[in-house]
Amino acid sequence: MISRISFFILCSFVCSFINISFGQTANNNDSIESFQKKYVQEHEVVKGSDKSYMRFFPVDEKFRVTCRFERKLNSPWFAMETSGPLKKNYRVYGTVYFSLNDTAVALNIYQSQELMLVAQYKEHLFIPFTDATSGEETYISGRYYDFNISDISNDQLIIDFNKSYNPYCAYVSDKYNCPIPPKENFLAVAIRAGEKAFAKPYE
C-alpha cells in the first residue's frame, strides 16, 4: 500500500517542477534563462532570501542533445534507493544514447509507479543522473531531468541539460526521500549545464 504522506511528497516534488518545465522551448539563451528564473521564483522549498543561493551554469547549447531512444518493454518494477528511509518504485522505461565531447553516453529513463496513479502525470518520465561535476560544482547525489512520453518522437528524444535541476534534498538534508540515481546513470563526462550546487551551507 502506498503511504499517503510519501505519495503527497513525491507529487509535490515532481509535479511542481513539471508544471514549469513542460511546454518550454530551448531555442536560445533567453528561453532557458526565463525558464530558470521562473523555476527559482516558484520553488516550493527554497524561500525568500535563500533563493539568492540558487546557481546555474551559463546556458550552453552543446548540452542540448538529440538522443536515440530505445524502448524497454516489460521492465520489472524495482525499489529505487532514496536519501531517506522510504524507497520509491520505478521501472526502466527505456534508454537514450548520445555523444558528448566525443564520448558515447547512455542513460536509463525511469517511470514512477506512484505518479502513474495521477492522471495528469501518468506520462511523466524521469532521468536521475550523476556526472563528473557531482560533489564539486553540482549536488553530490546527482540531478534530475523530467519530460513526457510525448516528447519522444520517431525513436528520438531531445534532452536539454540546461534544464537539469536539484532534488529537494540538495536544500534540506533530512526531510525528503529523494531518489538516488542508479549506478547505470553515473556519467564519466562533465555536464556543466543546469543547476549548480546550492551555495548556502546546511544549518
C-alpha positions as CSV (number, residue, x, y, z in Angstrom):
1,M,0.0,0.0,0.0
2,I,1.3,3.4,-0.9
3,S,1.9,5.8,2.0
4,R,-0.3,8.8,1.6
5,I,2.4,11.0,3.1
6,S,5.1,9.7,0.8
7,F,2.8,9.9,-2.2
8,F,2.0,13.6,-1.4
9,I,5.6,14.5,-1.0
10,L,6.5,12.8,-4.3
11,C,3.8,14.6,-6.2
12,S,4.6,17.9,-4.6
13,F,8.3,17.5,-5.5
14,V,7.9,16.2,-9.1
15,C,4.7,17.9,-10.1
16,S,5.9,21.4,-9.1
17,F,8.8,21.1,-11.4
18,I,6.8,19.5,-14.2
19,N,4.4,22.4,-14.2
20,I,7.1,24.9,-15.1
21,S,9.2,22.7,-17.4
22,F,6.8,21.2,-19.9
23,G,5.9,23.4,-22.8
24,Q,9.1,25.4,-22.6
25,T,11.4,25.7,-25.5
26,A,15.2,25.8,-25.6
27,N,15.9,27.6,-28.9
28,N,18.0,30.3,-27.4
29,N,19.6,31.5,-24.2
30,D,16.7,33.8,-23.4
31,S,14.2,31.0,-23.2
32,I,16.4,29.0,-20.8
33,E,17.2,32.0,-18.7
34,S,13.4,32.7,-18.5
35,F,12.8,29.1,-17.5
36,Q,15.5,29.2,-14.8
37,K,14.1,32.5,-13.4
38,K,10.6,31.0,-13.2
39,Y,12.0,27.8,-11.6
40,V,13.6,29.9,-8.8
41,Q,10.5,32.1,-8.3
42,E,8.1,29.2,-8.0
43,H,10.4,26.9,-6.0
44,E,8.5,25.2,-3.1
45,V,11.4,24.5,-0.8
46,V,13.8,27.4,-1.2
47,K,12.2,30.6,0.2
48,G,12.9,34.3,0.5
49,S,16.5,35.5,0.5
50,D,17.7,31.8,0.3
51,K,16.8,31.9,-3.4
52,S,19.9,34.0,-4.0
53,Y,22.0,30.9,-3.2
54,M,20.5,29.0,-6.2
55,R,23.0,29.0,-9.0
56,F,23.2,27.8,-12.6
57,F,25.9,27.2,-15.2
58,P,25.9,29.6,-18.2
59,V,23.5,28.4,-20.8
60,D,25.4,26.2,-23.3
61,E,23.7,24.9,-26.4
62,K,26.1,22.0,-26.7
63,F,24.3,20.4,-23.8
64,R,21.0,20.3,-25.7
65,V,21.5,16.9,-27.4
66,T,19.4,14.8,-29.7
67,C,19.4,11.2,-28.4
68,R,18.5,7.9,-29.9
69,F,15.7,6.3,-27.8
70,E,15.4,2.6,-27.3
71,R,12.2,1.3,-25.5
72,K,12.5,-1.4,-22.9
73,L,9.3,-3.5,-22.8
74,N,8.1,-5.5,-19.8
75,S,10.7,-3.9,-17.5
76,P,10.1,-5.0,-13.9
77,W,9.3,-2.6,-11.1
78,F,12.1,-2.1,-8.5
79,A,12.6,-0.1,-5.4
80,M,14.9,2.8,-6.2
81,E,17.1,3.9,-3.3
82,T,16.4,7.3,-1.8
83,S,18.1,9.7,0.6
84,G,15.6,8.7,3.3
85,P,14.0,5.5,4.7
86,L,11.3,5.3,2.0
87,K,12.2,3.7,-1.3
88,K,10.3,4.6,-4.5
89,N,9.0,2.2,-7.1
90,Y,10.2,2.7,-10.6
91,R,10.8,0.8,-13.8
92,V,13.2,1.4,-16.7
93,Y,11.0,2.8,-19.5
94,G,13.9,2.9,-22.0
95,T,17.4,4.1,-22.7
96,V,18.8,7.0,-24.6
97,Y,22.1,7.1,-26.4
98,F,24.1,10.2,-27.5
99,S,27.6,11.6,-27.8
100,L,29.0,14.4,-25.7
101,N,32.6,15.7,-26.0
102,D,33.4,12.8,-28.3
103,T,32.2,10.3,-25.6
104,A,29.4,7.8,-26.2
105,V,26.8,8.2,-23.4
106,A,23.8,6.1,-22.3
107,L,21.2,7.0,-19.7
108,N,18.3,5.0,-18.5
109,I,14.8,6.6,-18.4
110,Y,12.6,5.7,-15.4
111,Q,8.8,5.7,-14.9
112,S,7.3,6.2,-11.4
113,Q,4.7,3.7,-10.3
114,E,3.1,6.3,-7.9
115,L,2.8,9.1,-10.4
116,M,1.1,6.7,-12.9
117,L,-1.8,6.9,-10.5
118,V,-2.2,10.6,-11.1
119,A,-4.0,11.1,-14.5
120,Q,-2.2,14.4,-15.2
121,Y,1.2,12.9,-14.7
122,K,0.8,9.3,-15.9
123,E,3.1,10.0,-18.9
124,H,5.8,11.6,-16.8
125,L,9.3,10.2,-17.2
126,F,12.4,10.9,-15.2
127,I,16.2,10.8,-15.7
128,P,18.3,10.9,-12.5
129,F,22.0,11.2,-13.1
130,T,25.4,12.0,-11.7
131,D,28.3,13.2,-13.7
132,A,31.9,14.4,-13.4
133,T,30.8,17.6,-11.7
134,S,28.8,15.8,-8.9
135,G,30.2,16.7,-5.5
136,E,32.2,19.5,-6.9
137,E,30.3,22.0,-8.9
138,T,26.9,20.3,-8.6
139,Y,25.0,18.5,-5.9
140,I,26.9,15.4,-4.7
141,S,23.9,13.0,-5.1
142,G,23.1,14.0,-8.6
143,R,20.5,15.9,-10.5
144,Y,17.2,15.2,-12.3
145,Y,15.7,15.8,-15.7
146,D,11.9,15.5,-16.4
147,F,9.8,15.1,-19.6
148,N,6.8,13.4,-21.0
149,I,6.3,10.3,-23.1
150,S,5.0,12.5,-25.9
151,D,8.4,14.3,-26.1
152,I,9.8,11.1,-27.6
153,S,9.2,11.1,-31.4
154,N,10.5,8.7,-34.1
155,D,12.7,7.0,-31.5
156,Q,14.4,10.3,-30.7
157,L,14.4,12.5,-27.6
158,I,15.9,15.9,-27.2
159,I,17.5,16.4,-23.8
160,D,18.4,19.9,-22.7
161,F,20.7,19.6,-19.7
162,N,20.3,23.3,-19.2
163,K,17.0,22.4,-17.5
164,S,18.5,19.8,-15.2
165,Y,17.7,20.6,-11.5
166,N,18.5,19.6,-8.0
167,P,16.4,17.3,-5.8
168,Y,14.8,18.9,-2.7
169,C,17.5,17.1,-0.6
170,A,20.1,19.5,-2.0
171,Y,18.5,22.2,0.1
172,V,17.1,20.3,3.1
173,S,19.2,17.3,4.1
174,D,16.8,15.3,6.3
175,K,13.2,15.9,5.3
176,Y,12.7,14.3,1.9
177,N,13.1,10.8,0.3
178,C,14.9,11.9,-2.9
179,P,15.6,9.1,-5.4
180,I,19.3,8.4,-5.8
181,P,20.5,7.8,-9.4
182,P,21.2,4.1,-10.0
183,K,24.8,3.3,-10.9
184,E,23.8,2.8,-14.6
185,N,23.2,6.6,-14.7
186,F,26.6,7.6,-13.4
187,L,28.3,9.5,-16.2
188,A,32.0,10.0,-16.6
189,V,31.6,13.1,-18.6
190,A,31.0,16.6,-17.1
191,I,27.6,18.1,-17.6
192,R,28.3,21.8,-17.0
193,A,24.7,22.8,-17.6
194,G,21.7,23.3,-15.5
195,E,21.6,23.9,-11.7
196,K,24.7,24.0,-9.7
197,A,25.1,23.0,-6.0
198,F,23.2,25.1,-3.5
199,A,25.6,27.8,-2.2
200,K,24.1,28.1,1.3
201,P,25.7,25.7,3.9
202,Y,23.4,23.3,5.8
203,E,22.3,24.8,9.1
